[in-house]
Amino acid sequence: MKQTVLVTGASRGIGLATARLFAAKGHPTVLNYNRSREAALDAARQINAAGGIAMAVQADISQPEEVAGMFRHINEQLGGVDILINNAAVARQSLFTDIDDDEWRRAFAVNVDGVFLCSKAAIPHMLRQHGGCIINISSMWGQVGASCEVLYSATKAAVIGMTKALAQELGPSGIRVNCVAPGVIDTDMNSHLSEDDLRELAECTPLMRLGRPDEVARAIYFLASDDASFITGQVLCPNGGFVL
């Protein structure tokens, strides 16, 4: 059986596209969700109906006890997570002066603590196997920052730093840790933007369009595959040239 994959935040967007791709490639795939129960369950049913192996598991990844419960369930059902895709995140555009304390803490709890908690839970199995793969989803805003994106940029920059340091630490154990930093992708996360805003972002992209979730999913799959067996601690940037 191929390696088991856990994708956090897999009920929609990049997470869903990634889960579908890994399942189509024969990997037993766990779709984590927090609130979008029906969407995640429906996606898992569709994957199973198509001949794949998938299950949806609820957990708020910012909560240690829920992450621990999710991993216990996965370990019992599938024997451990071999490939972890830390995708779940929250975002909201706002002026820095309008960010309140609770909003700041919640974003870091999901976007950064979630990566920490899920990685920490997955690593013991990977150490026993002397191999594994962790792929963290950051953003081009974590590389360069953006006006009215201070909070999101700060969390995603932290993810990049965590990726590089963890790759150094786990490399001797045969575990690769990489990062994908997408540009502007046509997902629900950007649904708050107006058509004019989206058009302007597309025009600022050298390829003159927004990215698609499946394009990011293929970048993630590449980093998890044997084709990337000598790649660790790197940031792959499917952004259409927006950030060079």
C-alpha positions as CSV (number, residue, x, y, z in Angstrom):
1,M,0.0,0.0,0.0
2,K,1.2,3.5,-0.8
3,Q,2.1,6.0,1.9
4,T,-0.8,7.5,4.0
5,V,-1.4,11.2,3.5
6,L,-3.1,13.7,5.9
7,V,-4.2,17.0,4.4
8,T,-5.4,19.6,6.9
9,G,-8.1,22.0,5.8
10,A,-9.1,19.6,3.0
11,S,-12.8,20.4,2.6
12,R,-12.3,23.0,-0.1
13,G,-9.8,24.9,-2.2
14,I,-6.1,23.8,-2.3
15,G,-6.6,21.3,0.4
16,L,-9.4,19.5,-1.4
17,A,-7.6,19.5,-4.7
18,T,-4.5,18.1,-3.0
19,A,-6.5,15.3,-1.3
20,R,-8.1,14.3,-4.5
21,L,-4.8,14.2,-6.3
22,F,-3.0,12.1,-3.8
23,A,-6.0,9.7,-3.6
24,A,-6.1,9.4,-7.4
25,K,-2.4,8.4,-7.2
26,G,-3.3,5.5,-4.9
27,H,-2.5,7.0,-1.5
28,P,-4.8,6.4,1.4
29,T,-5.9,10.0,2.2
30,V,-7.2,11.6,5.3
31,L,-9.2,14.8,4.8
32,N,-9.1,16.9,7.9
33,Y,-11.9,19.5,8.4
34,N,-13.0,21.7,11.3
35,R,-16.5,23.0,10.5
36,S,-17.2,21.9,6.9
37,R,-18.4,18.4,7.8
38,E,-20.7,17.7,4.9
39,A,-18.2,19.0,2.3
40,A,-15.4,16.8,3.7
41,L,-17.6,13.7,4.0
42,D,-18.9,14.2,0.5
43,A,-15.4,14.6,-0.9
44,A,-14.3,11.4,0.9
45,R,-17.4,9.5,-0.5
46,Q,-16.6,10.6,-4.0
47,I,-13.0,9.5,-3.7
48,N,-14.0,6.1,-2.3
49,A,-16.6,5.7,-5.1
50,A,-13.9,6.3,-7.7
51,G,-11.8,3.5,-6.2
52,G,-9.6,5.5,-3.9
53,I,-9.2,5.2,-0.1
54,A,-10.2,8.2,1.9
55,M,-11.7,9.2,5.2
56,A,-12.7,12.6,6.7
57,V,-11.7,13.4,10.2
58,Q,-12.8,16.4,12.2
59,A,-10.3,18.3,14.3
60,D,-9.6,22.0,15.1
61,I,-5.9,21.9,14.5
62,S,-5.3,24.8,16.9
63,Q,-6.4,22.6,19.8
64,P,-3.8,20.0,21.1
65,E,-6.4,17.5,22.4
66,E,-8.2,17.5,19.1
67,V,-5.0,17.0,17.1
68,A,-4.1,14.2,19.4
69,G,-7.5,12.5,19.0
70,M,-7.2,12.8,15.2
71,F,-3.8,11.2,15.1
72,R,-5.0,8.4,17.4
73,H,-7.8,7.7,15.0
74,I,-5.6,7.7,11.9
75,N,-3.0,5.5,13.6
76,E,-5.7,3.0,14.5
77,Q,-7.2,3.0,11.1
78,L,-4.3,3.4,8.7
79,G,-1.1,2.9,10.8
80,G,0.3,6.4,10.9
81,V,0.8,9.5,8.7
82,D,3.7,9.2,6.2
83,I,3.0,12.4,4.3
84,L,1.6,15.4,6.2
85,I,0.3,18.4,4.3
86,N,-0.2,21.4,6.7
87,N,-2.7,23.4,4.6
88,A,-5.4,24.6,7.0
89,A,-5.3,28.4,7.5
90,V,-7.4,31.4,8.2
91,A,-7.1,34.9,6.6
92,R,-8.7,38.3,6.7
93,Q,-7.6,41.5,5.0
94,S,-7.5,44.4,7.5
95,L,-5.5,47.4,8.5
96,F,-2.9,46.6,11.1
97,T,-4.5,49.1,13.5
98,D,-7.9,47.3,13.2
99,I,-6.5,43.9,14.2
100,D,-7.7,43.0,17.7
101,D,-5.9,40.7,20.2
102,D,-8.3,37.8,19.8
103,E,-8.0,37.9,16.0
104,W,-4.2,38.0,16.2
105,R,-4.1,35.0,18.5
106,R,-6.6,33.0,16.5
107,A,-4.7,33.4,13.3
108,F,-1.4,32.3,14.9
109,A,-3.2,29.5,16.6
110,V,-4.5,28.0,13.4
111,N,-1.8,29.0,10.9
112,V,1.3,28.4,13.1
113,D,0.3,26.4,16.1
114,G,-1.6,24.0,13.8
115,V,1.5,23.3,11.8
116,F,3.4,22.8,15.1
117,L,0.9,20.5,16.6
118,C,0.2,18.3,13.5
119,S,3.9,18.0,12.8
120,K,4.8,17.1,16.3
121,A,2.1,14.4,16.2
122,A,3.2,13.0,12.9
123,I,7.0,12.9,13.5
124,P,7.2,9.9,15.9
125,H,5.8,7.6,13.3
126,M,8.1,9.1,10.7
127,L,11.1,8.6,13.0
128,R,10.3,4.9,13.5
129,Q,10.0,4.5,9.7
130,H,13.2,6.6,9.2
131,G,11.4,8.5,6.5
132,G,8.5,10.7,5.8
133,C,7.5,14.0,4.3
134,I,6.0,17.2,5.7
135,I,4.9,19.9,3.4
136,N,3.8,23.3,4.8
137,I,1.6,25.6,2.9
138,S,2.7,29.3,3.2
139,S,2.0,32.1,0.9
140,M,3.9,34.6,-1.3
141,W,2.8,37.2,1.3
142,G,4.9,35.3,3.8
143,Q,7.9,35.9,1.6
144,V,7.4,39.6,0.8
145,G,4.5,40.9,3.0
146,A,1.6,43.0,1.8
147,S,-0.4,46.1,2.9
148,C,-3.5,45.1,4.9
149,E,-2.1,41.6,5.1
150,V,0.2,42.1,8.1
151,L,-1.3,39.3,10.3
152,Y,-1.6,36.8,7.5
153,S,1.9,37.7,6.2
154,A,3.4,37.3,9.7
155,T,1.9,33.8,10.2
156,K,3.0,32.6,6.8
157,A,6.5,33.9,7.3
158,A,6.6,31.9,10.5
159,V,5.7,28.8,8.5
160,I,8.6,29.4,6.2
161,G,11.0,29.8,9.1
162,M,9.7,26.6,10.7
163,T,10.0,24.7,7.5
164,K,13.7,25.6,7.1
165,A,14.7,24.9,10.7
166,L,12.7,21.6,10.9
167,A,14.3,20.4,7.6
168,Q,17.7,20.9,9.2
169,E,16.7,19.0,12.3
170,L,14.9,16.0,10.7
171,G,17.1,15.6,7.7
172,P,19.4,13.1,9.4
173,S,16.4,10.9,10.1
174,G,15.4,10.7,6.5
175,I,12.4,13.1,6.9
176,R,12.0,15.9,4.3
177,V,10.3,19.1,5.1
178,N,9.4,21.6,2.4
179,C,7.1,24.5,1.8
180,V,4.8,25.7,-1.0
181,A,4.1,29.4,-1.1
182,P,1.2,30.0,-3.6
183,G,0.3,33.3,-5.2
184,V,-3.2,34.5,-5.8
185,I,-5.3,31.3,-6.3
186,D,-9.0,31.2,-7.3
187,T,-10.3,29.8,-4.0
188,D,-13.0,30.7,-1.4
189,M,-10.2,32.4,0.7
190,N,-10.2,35.2,-2.0
191,S,-14.0,35.3,-2.4
192,H,-14.2,38.5,-0.4
193,L,-12.3,40.3,-3.1
194,S,-14.3,42.2,-5.8
195,E,-14.1,41.4,-9.4
196,D,-12.0,44.5,-10.0
197,D,-9.6,43.5,-7.2
198,L,-9.2,40.0,-8.7
199,R,-8.7,41.5,-12.2
200,E,-6.0,43.9,-10.9
201,L,-4.2,41.0,-9.2
202,A,-4.4,39.0,-12.4
203,E,-2.9,41.9,-14.3
204,C,-0.1,42.2,-11.8
205,T,0.8,38.5,-12.4
206,P,3.2,38.0,-15.3
207,L,1.1,35.1,-16.5
208,M,-1.9,37.4,-16.5
209,R,-4.3,35.2,-14.6
210,L,-5.0,33.7,-11.2
211,G,-3.8,30.3,-10.2
212,R,-6.0,27.2,-9.8
213,P,-6.1,24.9,-6.8
214,D,-5.1,21.9,-8.9
215,E,-1.9,23.7,-10.0
216,V,-0.8,24.2,-6.4
217,A,-1.8,20.6,-5.7
218,R,0.6,19.3,-8.4
219,A,3.4,21.3,-6.8
220,I,2.6,19.8,-3.4
221,Y,2.5,16.3,-5.0
222,F,5.9,16.8,-6.7
223,L,7.5,17.7,-3.3
224,A,6.1,14.6,-1.7
225,S,7.1,12.3,-4.6
226,D,10.3,10.4,-5.2
227,D,11.1,13.0,-7.9
228,A,11.9,15.4,-5.1
229,S,13.9,12.9,-3.0
230,F,16.9,15.2,-2.7
231,I,14.9,18.3,-1.9
232,T,14.3,19.6,1.6
233,G,14.1,22.9,3.4
234,Q,12.9,24.6,0.2
235,V,10.1,27.0,-0.7
236,L,8.3,26.2,-4.0
237,C,6.4,29.2,-5.4
238,P,3.5,28.6,-7.8
239,N,2.6,32.3,-8.1
240,G,2.6,32.9,-11.8
241,G,5.6,35.2,-11.5
242,F,4.0,37.6,-9.1
243,V,7.0,37.4,-6.7
244,L,10.3,36.8,-8.4
